[in-house]
Each structure stands twice: as C-alpha cells, then as structure tokens.
Amino acid sequence: MSEYEVAFDDGNWHAATLGHFVGLLIDDAGQDPAVVFRVVHDGEPNENGEFVRTFLVDLLPNGYVLSAIGQLDCDVEKTLLALLKAGLVR
C-alpha cells in the first residue's frame, strides 16, 4: 500500500468529499452492481436549515441482489429493475 492509500475497511470513520466517496462506489461497480439504503436519522437543523442525514447502505454483489431485495421487501429503482429483468444483475 502506498502512502496515499487508505484501508477503508478498518472500522474507523473516514472523512472525504462526496465526489471521492461516490468514486469509491463507482470503482467497485463491477463487483457490487446495486445498493440498498435507507435514511435512519435526520439531525436537528441549524439556523440555516442545514442538517446531517444518516444513511444505512449495503453494497450488493451480483448474484445476491434479488435475494437481498426480496428479504428487505424494498422499492426497486427503474434502471435496476430493467437490469434485473434483462438478467444482467442477479
């Protein structure tokens, strides 16, 4: 590991730009083509109406997507639904 690489699976909190975080998800898209998520908490807004939103997110590897969304009985976004129907995501 170079001096610029970080092990994000170390159990610690990591701060990054939203773009960097999304890039991590996109870089892993071949392994994990889908996510399930939910909002678990909205913090108290400050005087400007800004607040912290806490999400719970699970990355789903191909082959587990159908079973995971079936167990969670969740809404499925239209693009993911089309990928599932076409058999490109399982």
PEQUITA-V791312 format. One record per backbone hydrogen bond with DSSP energy under -1.0 kcal/mol. NH is the residue of the N-H (numbers start at 1). CO is the residue of the C=O. If there is no record, write none. Layout:
BEGIN
NH:CO + NH:CO
END
This chain:
BEGIN
5:2 + 8:6 + 21:17 + 22:18 + 23:19 + 24:20 + 25:21 + 26:22 + 27:23 + 28:24 + 29:26 + 31:28 + 32:28 + 34:60 + 36:58 + 38:56 + 40:54 + 41:54 + 43:52 + 46:50 + 49:46 + 54:41 + 56:38 + 58:36 + 60:34 + 62:31 + 64:61 + 68:64 + 69:65 + 70:66 + 71:67 + 72:68 + 73:69 + 74:69 + 81:77 + 82:78 + 83:79 + 84:80 + 85:81 + 86:82 + 87:84 + 88:83 + 89:83
END
